[in-house]
Amino acid sequence: MRYTNYKFRVPEEKVVRVITDTDTKNEADDQFAVVQALLSPKIDNRGIIAAHYGTKHSDAMERSYREVELLFDLMNFSKKDMIFKGAPHCLPNEVTPVPSEGAELIIREAMADDDRPLYVLFMGPLTDLASALLMEPRIAKRLTAIWIGGGRYPNGGPEFNLGNDIHAANLVFSSTVEFWQVPKNVYEMIPVSLAELEYRVRPCGRIGEYLCEQLDEHAHEPVARQSAFRSGETWVLGDSPAVGLVLYEDRFSFDYIQAPQVGNDDMNYIHTGLNRPIRVYNKIDSRLILEDFYCKLALFAESTKR
């Protein structure tokens, strides 16, 4: 699926295939990133995979799946062959995959006879990528994975997406797949104010209204109210850099660092020197990412009024 209802045109040789793997119902920022991916003409969306988000809800993946369906409905986009179920839980170890529709989609797209680059965006755990690599190791050289997750380098430490599948992270870190990591200290570089969202997002049709309402609803849940991470008038759209880096690679904002091993108890990085280098971002262009989202959403809302 590729949305191209703009006056500007993207050269065909710049179009890329994208799969988005998202724990959409975990919080309130995945939704913004998914909508931005769906509205970006550079992106041929090959599917959205619903991801789990830990053990708090036994049906977490199913909740994410229903949330993605709702986003498609609010935008009047066809759901046919676009939404897939990922693994319902984390890997039991580093050698046993959790097969799913999502892992099969990654394998199918990676092995397809298509010369266009394939990016797989991970806004939650890496379970589906790790499972796909175990099921078909040849995909490692046929895609680029972008992950929102992991602690700050060089030490690491507790981080939500990483903590939801440490086995998967260690498997991917030890693989040869092209890997871009946006760690916690960098994905927090995209703060927004709630007044900003009310002014720029809420007026943009049913989807704009829903994005703001679901964020406001989540902000009043106990886990958000008690977190020092939430100030009351601001939020962080921490998953949006995954889409932003497909649109603009930010070529001078990363370092190549040998992928670490992750400690199972503390999520600290263990620098063994055994794994290949991965791209670790040290900053992102929040202005570009946010303005791109606001403009695309406004143009989309305007087009639906005609």
N, C-alpha and C positions, 0 to 999 in steps of 0.2 A: 504494500500500500504506500503510495507516494502522493502527498498533497502538494499541488502546484498552482493553486489559485492566487498567483501574484503577477504583477506586471513585469517584475524582473525574472530572468531565466537563469537556471544553473546549467553550465555546460555539461553535457552528458558524461564526459570523461571525469567529472568531479563527483558524480553521484556514487554513493556507497551503500552497501547493504548493512542494515543494523537490526540486531535482535536486542530487546531490552528485557532484562531479568530483574524483577522488582518485588520487594516485600511491601506492596502498595498499602496495605491496611495497617501496617505496623505503626505509622505515624501520620504526618500530614504533608510531607514535602515530596515524596515520590510522585504524587499526582501531578505536581507542577512539571516535573521532569518528563513524565510520560506524555503529557499534552504538548510540550515543546518538541519532543521527538516526532510526534504525529503531525505537527504543523511545519516541519522543516523540509523544504523541497530538495535539499542535498541528500536527504535520507530516504532510501527505499526501505520502509519498515517491513521486515520479513516475519515479525511476530513479537508478541509480548508474552513473557513467561511469568506466571505468578509464583513467587517464592515464599517459603516459610520464614518465620522470624522467631525461632526459638521454641521453648516448651511452655510458655505462659498460656498459649491457646493451642489445644491439640489440633484444631482445624485452621491454623494460621494460614496455610497455603490456600485453602478454600476461601477464606476471607479475602485474601489478596486477589484471587481470581474473580470473585464477585465485584470487587471494587474496580478492577480493570473493565469488566463488562459495563459497569455503570458509567465510567468515563466515556466509553464508546457510544453508549446510548445518548448521553447528554450532548455529544458532538454530532449525533446522527451519522456516525461512521459504521460501516458494515463490520460485523464481528466475524464473518465467515473466514475460517482458516487464519485467524489473526491472534487468537488468545489461547494459550497453552498452559497446562498445569505442570508445575515443577515438582521437585521432590517435596514430600510432606514433612521431612525431618532431615537432620544432618547425617553425614556419613558415619557409620559405626566404627570405621577405622580407615586407614589410608589405602586399602587395597580392594575394598568392596563398594561398588557404585550403588546409588539409589536410582534405578531406572525411572524415567518419567517422559511424558510428552515433550517437556522442555529440553531434556538432554537429547532426545531424538531429533528435535528441531535443530539444535546446535550442530549435531553430526551431519544432518541432511544438508544444511546450508553450507557448512564448511567443505563438504565433499562434492558439492554441486559443480557442474561445468559452467562456471561463471567467473569471468576475469575481474569483476569489480571487487574491491576490498570488502572484507566482512569484519565488522566491529560487533562485539557482544558486550553490552553494558550491564554491569552488575551493581545494583543499588542496595543489596542485602548480602547474604552469605554467598560463598562461591560453590555451593553444593552442586548445582547443575553443571557448571563447567568441569568440576572435578569428576563427576559421574561420567560426563561425555568423554573426557580424556581416558578414563579407565575402560570405557566401552569401545572407543575407537581412537587409539593413540595417534593415528595419522593426522588428526585434525590440528595438532599442536602447531604445525607449520602453515596453517591455512586460515588463521584468524588473528585478530588483535582483541584482547580483553582489556576493558577499562573498569577498574574497581574503585568504588567509594568505600573505603574501609581501612582498618589497621591504625595503630597508634603512630605517634610522631617518631621520626628517626633521630638518633640511632637506636633508642632504647625500646620503643614500642610501649606496651602497656594495655590496660583494659580498653576495649572499643567494641561497640555493640555488634556491628556486622561481622567482625572477626570472631567474636565470642560465640556467635551462633553456628559456627562450623570451623573449628580450628583444624580438624583433620583435612578438610577441603583446602584451606589456605596453605597448609604445609605441602599438600600434594601439588597444588598449582605452582607454588614457589619453587619446588624441585623439578618442575617440568621445563620444557623448552618453548612454551607458548609465548608469543609477544605480549607483554603485560605492562600496562600503565596503571600505577597506583596513585590514588588521591587520598592521602592519610588524613586523619582526624583534624590535625592542626591546619590543614589546607582546605578541606571541605567546609570548615567553619568560617571561611573567608567570604561567604556570600550571605551576609545578614540582610534582612529586610525589616522595615517597620510595618506594623499592622495598618497604620494609616496609609502608608504607601500602597499596600495591597488593596485596601478599600477604595482608593482613588483610581488605581491603575488596572486592577483585575476584576473587582466585583461588578462593574458596569458592563462587562463583556459577555453578555448573554447568559444562558443557563449554565454553561461550563464555568464561566468566571465567577458567577454567584456561588456555585457549589464549591469551587476551590477555596473561597474565603470562608464559607460556612463550615466546611469540614475541618479547616484549620482552627477556627474559633472553638468548635466543639471539642477538638482534641486538646486545645490549650487549657480547657477547664477540667480535664481528667486529673485525678490525683497525681499520677506519675509526672505530668507536665507541671502542675502547680508547685510541686515540691522540689523541682529541679532547679539548681542554681544556673543551669544552662539557659533557662527561659526567664526573661526579664519582666514579662507582663505586656510590654508594647512592641517587642521584637521577636523575630523568629529567624531560623537559618534554613535556607533552601539548599541543604547540603548535598542533595542528589543531583542537582542541576549541572554541576561541572562535568558529569559523565557525558551529557549531551553536548555541552559547550565545547568539549575537547574534540568532538567529531566535527563541529562546525569550524573551529579555529584551534589548531594544534598547540598554540602557545609554545613554540619551538625553543624558546630560551628560558623556560620556567621550570625545568626539571633537571635532575641529575640521574646518571646511571649508577645504580647501587646493586651490588650482588645481593640477590634475594636471600633473606634470612630464613632461619627456622624459627617457628613460634613455640614458645614454652606453653605447655598445656595448662599449667597452674596459674600463671600470672600474665600470659600473653606478651611477655617481653620478647624482644628479638634476640636471637642467638646467631651471631655472625660467624658461621662455620667456614665461609669462603668456598663452599662446595657447589653452590648454585650459580646459575648464569645471572648476568646483570639484568635488572628490570628498570623501567622508567618510573621514577618517583618524583611527583610534582611537588614543588616548594611554594608555588603560588598559582592563582588562577585570576582571570580577568572578569571580575564580578560585574563590572559595568557592561561589558559586551554581552554576557550571558543574560543578565536581567533585562536589558533594553531589547535584546532580540526576542525574548519571551513576551514582554509587554506589547511590542509592536505586532508580532505575529498573532497574538491573541486578539488584539483590537481589530486587526485587518480581517481575521476570521469572523469575529462577531459582526462586523460591518457587512461582510459578504453574505451572511445568513439572513440579513434583514431584507435583501433585495428580492 
